[in-house]
Amino acid sequence: MPNANVSELKQDEPTLVELNNWFCTNFNRLDVGVRVFCEKYPTPVKRDFFGKLISKIVVDKDSATLALPEVPVTPLDADHGSICWVKDYQFRQTDQLYGNVLKFIKDTLSKDNPDESSPKVIKKYLERSSIDELTGFKVIEIRELFRGIQKKAERPTVVIQEVRNWTNGQPILTQQICRLIQELPERIPKGKEKQQITKLVQTKIIENWQDKHDNCHLETIQEQVVKRGKGTNRLLELYKQLLMQGELPYDQSLEQLELRISGLVIIDGEKLKVNNKIYESVFNLAWVEHLISELRPYETQLRAWQASNFENSYYLLSGENLIKALDWGLDRELRDEDLEFLRKSIKEDLKRVEKEKIDSEELGITKRFKKPN
């Protein structure tokens, strides 16, 4: 069930209507610039029991309209998921929403503060310096990290790069490792950067990560994946496929969007990949298979059936076990392999019931016509 905050986002919800009316009434008094956007394309929202993907436009032009004639609605060539997701820096320059918002900010600044919005000032804040290669950090934050590591390494730039190799610039993990570096009793000598950073990450973050107090960030990532309710099984299966293949084509599916929101994966070009080496080491294949086996009540039977090349009906469900599995899968977003396994089990169980019925009838006839001794 959606929480109260999500429920209040429904169309014509009294709270939203009240907020919209207040804004429209006070628009001129507030003297603010406004841009309004809507999406052109539907977003995958759920799957039905048979695995069919259901899509809808979340914010169409009608629901985006503010009832202010001077504020038009700008449609974007995107779906709701891609609009809401904050793009990695390298993709922002070609993103339609980012370009519109950036232009809006520049235009607003040029009207209100001509001096502060000069080309030199804008360039200063929008361009990234050569040291700012860490996704998610501002330039000033990177320089602070750099100064802290300078005291603990003969070659701080090499150390920073080794840290980035593990975190891919994830801010919380990067700060955590940099803090660990600053706590080292001795400076990192030249040529030992990779060895010492690897040892630090393995012993202080990855090994027995659930027992470490400082790893609440990793616990949060895990909760983002395993507490998705009825869609958890699909997320885990998709993530397992990603781990086994290394990368997947980005298709903007609901499951891929859910994984992106968790922070566990990112888009690299047109590919979906695990965010960084730390996530890949912690949330590995053993981790995901353990969670899947705990979630799916017929995991053992399914894998055995698949191992038999989908031929041995001995592993299919029947009777009470089948009823329990169907009850468990009701309203859940099941993967194709689950649906096929359950369909095949139903088909075989119906055959079994029909055969038992026929055998019972034949036994009754035999008893009726059996000659006494």
C-alpha positions in Angstrom: 0.0 0.0 0.0 1.3 3.5 -0.8 2.1 5.7 2.2 0.2 8.9 3.0 2.6 11.2 1.0 2.2 9.1 -2.2 -1.5 8.9 -1.8 -1.7 12.7 -1.7 -0.2 12.8 -5.3 -3.3 11.3 -6.9 -5.1 13.4 -9.5 -7.8 15.8 -7.9 -6.5 14.9 -4.4 -7.8 17.7 -2.1 -4.4 18.5 -0.8 -3.0 19.0 -4.3 -6.0 21.0 -5.4 -5.6 23.3 -2.4 -1.9 23.8 -3.1 -2.5 24.5 -6.7 -5.3 27.1 -5.9 -3.1 28.8 -3.4 -0.2 29.1 -5.8 -2.3 30.4 -8.6 -3.9 33.0 -6.3 -0.5 34.2 -5.0 1.4 33.9 -8.3 1.6 37.6 -9.0 2.4 38.5 -5.5 5.2 36.0 -5.2 6.9 37.4 -8.4 8.6 34.1 -9.2 9.6 32.5 -12.5 7.9 29.3 -13.4 8.4 26.6 -16.0 6.0 23.6 -16.2 6.7 20.3 -18.0 4.8 17.1 -18.8 5.9 13.9 -20.5 4.9 12.6 -23.9 5.5 8.9 -23.3 4.0 6.3 -21.0 6.0 4.8 -18.1 5.9 1.1 -17.2 4.1 1.0 -13.8 3.4 -2.7 -13.1 2.8 -6.2 -14.6 -0.3 -8.2 -14.5 -0.4 -11.8 -13.3 0.5 -13.0 -16.8 3.6 -10.8 -17.0 2.2 -8.3 -19.4 3.7 -4.8 -18.8 1.1 -2.0 -18.1 2.2 1.5 -18.9 0.6 4.9 -18.5 1.5 8.6 -18.7 1.9 9.8 -15.1 1.9 13.6 -15.7 0.0 14.5 -18.9 -0.6 18.0 -20.2 -4.0 18.4 -18.4 -2.6 17.4 -15.0 0.4 19.6 -15.4 -1.5 22.8 -16.3 -1.5 25.4 -13.5 -4.6 27.4 -14.8 -2.2 30.3 -15.4 -2.5 31.5 -19.0 1.0 33.1 -18.9 2.6 29.8 -17.8 2.5 27.3 -20.8 3.1 23.6 -20.4 6.3 22.3 -22.2 6.0 18.6 -23.3 9.2 16.6 -23.2 10.2 13.6 -25.3 10.5 11.4 -22.3 8.7 9.2 -19.8 8.1 9.9 -16.1 11.0 7.7 -15.0 13.7 9.4 -17.1 12.4 12.9 -16.1 12.6 12.1 -12.4 15.9 10.4 -12.5 18.9 12.8 -12.0 21.2 12.2 -14.9 24.9 11.5 -14.7 27.0 14.5 -15.6 28.1 13.2 -19.0 24.5 12.8 -20.2 23.1 16.1 -18.9 24.2 18.2 -21.8 22.0 16.3 -24.2 19.1 15.9 -21.8 16.0 17.9 -22.9 14.8 18.6 -19.4 18.2 19.6 -18.1 18.7 22.0 -21.1 15.3 23.6 -20.5 15.9 24.1 -16.8 19.4 25.4 -17.4 18.2 27.9 -19.9 15.4 29.0 -17.6 17.9 29.6 -14.7 20.3 31.6 -16.9 17.4 33.7 -18.3 16.1 34.4 -14.7 19.6 35.3 -13.4 20.2 37.6 -16.3 17.0 39.5 -15.6 17.5 39.8 -11.8 21.3 39.9 -11.4 23.0 41.0 -14.7 26.5 41.1 -13.1 26.3 37.7 -11.4 25.0 36.0 -14.6 27.8 37.2 -16.9 29.3 34.5 -19.1 32.4 34.3 -16.9 30.5 33.8 -13.7 28.2 31.1 -15.3 31.2 29.3 -16.8 32.9 29.3 -13.4 30.0 27.5 -11.7 29.0 25.2 -14.5 32.3 24.0 -15.8 34.0 21.1 -14.0 37.6 21.4 -13.0 40.2 18.8 -14.0 40.2 17.3 -10.5 36.4 17.0 -10.3 36.1 13.5 -11.8 34.0 12.1 -8.9 30.3 11.8 -9.8 28.1 13.4 -7.2 30.7 15.7 -5.7 31.0 19.5 -6.1 34.5 20.9 -6.9 34.9 22.3 -3.4 34.2 19.0 -1.8 36.7 17.2 -4.0 39.4 19.7 -3.0 38.7 19.2 0.7 39.1 15.4 0.2 42.3 16.0 -1.7 43.8 18.2 1.0 43.0 15.6 3.7 44.7 12.8 1.7 47.7 14.9 0.9 48.8 14.5 4.6 48.6 10.7 4.3 50.0 9.9 0.9 53.1 10.6 -1.1 51.0 10.7 -4.3 47.5 11.8 -3.2 46.2 12.1 -6.8 47.0 8.4 -7.3 45.3 7.5 -4.1 42.2 9.5 -5.1 42.1 7.5 -8.4 42.4 4.2 -6.5 39.5 5.3 -4.3 37.5 6.2 -7.3 38.2 2.8 -8.9 36.4 1.3 -5.9 33.5 3.8 -5.5 33.0 5.2 -9.0 32.6 8.5 -7.2 29.7 7.4 -5.0 29.8 10.2 -2.4 29.1 8.3 0.8 31.6 5.5 0.0 34.2 7.9 -1.2 34.0 10.0 2.0 34.1 6.8 4.1 37.3 5.6 2.5 38.9 9.0 2.6 38.2 9.1 6.3 39.7 5.7 6.8 42.8 6.9 4.9 43.2 9.8 7.2 43.1 7.4 10.2 46.0 5.4 8.9 49.0 5.5 11.3 51.5 5.9 8.4 51.6 7.6 5.0 50.9 5.6 1.9 54.3 5.2 0.1 54.8 5.6 -3.6 53.9 2.5 -5.5 51.8 1.0 -2.7 48.6 2.9 -3.4 46.6 0.2 -5.0 47.7 -2.5 -2.5 46.9 -0.4 0.6 43.6 1.0 -0.7 42.4 -2.5 -1.7 43.4 -3.9 1.7 41.6 -1.0 3.4 38.4 -1.5 1.4 38.4 -5.2 1.9 39.0 -5.3 5.6 37.1 -2.1 6.7 34.1 -2.2 4.4 33.5 -5.4 2.4 34.4 -8.2 4.8 31.6 -8.9 7.3 29.9 -5.7 6.2 26.7 -6.3 8.0 28.6 -6.4 11.4 30.2 -3.0 10.9 28.6 0.1 12.4 29.9 2.4 9.6 28.2 0.4 6.9 24.6 1.7 7.4 24.8 3.0 3.8 25.2 -0.6 2.5 22.2 -1.6 4.7 20.2 1.1 3.1 21.0 -0.1 -0.4 20.0 -3.6 0.6 16.7 -2.4 2.0 16.0 -0.4 -1.1 16.1 -3.7 -3.1 14.6 -6.3 -0.7 11.8 -4.2 0.7 10.1 -3.4 -2.6 7.1 -5.5 -1.6 5.7 -7.8 -4.3 8.2 -6.6 -6.9 11.2 -7.7 -4.9 11.5 -11.1 -6.7 11.7 -9.5 -10.1 14.3 -7.0 -9.0 16.5 -9.7 -7.6 16.2 -11.8 -10.7 17.1 -8.8 -12.9 20.0 -8.0 -10.7 21.2 -11.6 -10.8 21.1 -11.5 -14.6 23.1 -8.3 -14.5 25.8 -9.8 -12.3 26.1 -12.9 -14.5 26.3 -10.9 -17.8 28.3 -7.9 -16.5 25.9 -5.5 -18.2 22.5 -5.3 -19.7 20.9 -3.1 -22.5 19.1 -0.3 -20.9 15.4 -0.6 -21.9 13.8 1.8 -19.4 11.7 -1.0 -17.9 10.0 -0.7 -14.5 12.4 -3.1 -12.9 15.5 -1.3 -14.3 14.1 2.0 -13.0 13.5 0.5 -9.6 17.2 -0.7 -9.4 18.4 2.7 -10.5 16.4 4.4 -7.8 18.0 2.0 -5.2 21.4 3.3 -6.3 22.7 -0.2 -6.8 23.0 0.3 -10.6 23.8 3.1 -13.0 23.5 3.7 -16.8 26.8 3.8 -18.6 26.1 4.8 -22.2 23.2 2.6 -23.3 24.1 -0.1 -20.7 22.9 -0.9 -17.2 25.8 -1.7 -14.9 26.5 -2.2 -11.2 27.3 1.2 -9.7 30.7 0.4 -8.3 33.2 -2.4 -7.3 32.2 -2.2 -3.6 28.5 -2.8 -4.4 29.5 -5.6 -6.8 31.6 -7.2 -4.0 29.0 -6.9 -1.3 25.9 -7.5 -3.3 27.3 -10.4 -5.2 25.8 -13.5 -6.8 25.8 -15.5 -3.5 24.0 -12.6 -1.8 21.3 -12.4 -4.5 20.8 -16.2 -4.8 20.3 -16.4 -1.0 17.7 -13.7 -1.0 15.8 -15.3 -3.9 15.8 -18.7 -2.2 14.3 -17.1 0.9 11.6 -15.2 -1.0 10.4 -17.9 -3.4 8.8 -20.9 -1.7 9.4 -23.3 -4.7 13.0 -22.3 -5.5 14.4 -25.8 -5.2 11.7 -27.4 -7.4 12.0 -24.7 -10.0 15.7 -25.0 -10.3 15.5 -28.8 -10.5 12.9 -28.6 -13.2 15.1 -26.2 -15.2 18.1 -28.5 -14.7 16.0 -31.3 -16.3 15.7 -29.2 -19.4 12.0 -28.4 -18.4 11.1 -32.1 -19.0 10.8 -33.9 -15.6 7.3 -33.3 -14.3 8.3 -34.8 -11.0 9.6 -31.4 -9.9 6.4 -29.6 -10.7 4.0 -28.5 -8.0 0.7 -30.2 -7.2 -2.1 -30.3 -4.7 -1.6 -28.2 -1.6 1.9 -27.1 -2.6 0.6 -25.7 -5.8 -2.3 -23.9 -4.1 0.2 -22.3 -1.6 2.5 -21.2 -4.5 -0.4 -19.7 -6.4 -1.6 -17.9 -3.3 2.0 -16.6 -2.7 2.2 -15.4 -6.3 -1.2 -13.7 -6.4 -0.7 -9.9 -7.2 3.1 -10.4 -7.2 5.2 -9.2 -10.1 6.5 -12.6 -11.2 9.2 -13.2 -13.8 8.5 -15.3 -17.0 10.2 -18.3 -15.5 7.9 -18.3 -12.5 4.9 -17.9 -14.6 5.9 -20.7 -16.9 6.7 -23.0 -14.0 3.3 -22.3 -12.4 1.4 -22.7 -15.7 3.1 -26.0 -16.3 2.4 -27.1 -12.8 -1.3 -26.3 -13.1 -1.5 -28.1 -16.4 0.1 -31.3 -15.0 -1.9 -31.1 -11.8 -5.2 -31.0 -13.8 -4.0 -34.0 -15.8 -3.3 -35.8 -12.5 -6.7 -34.9 -11.0 -8.5 -36.1 -14.2 -6.5 -39.4 -14.2 -7.3 -40.0 -10.6 -11.0 -39.4 -11.3 -11.0 -41.8 -14.3 -9.1 -44.4 -12.2 -11.6 -44.0 -9.4 -14.5 -44.5 -11.8 -13.0 -47.6 -13.4 -12.3 -49.0 -9.9 -16.0 -48.5 -9.0 -17.2 -50.2 -12.2 -14.8 -53.1 -11.6 -16.1 -53.6 -8.1 -19.8 -53.6 -9.3 -19.3 -56.3 -11.9 -16.8 -58.4 -10.0 -18.1 -61.9 -9.6 -18.3 -63.3 -6.1 -16.1 -66.3 -5.3 
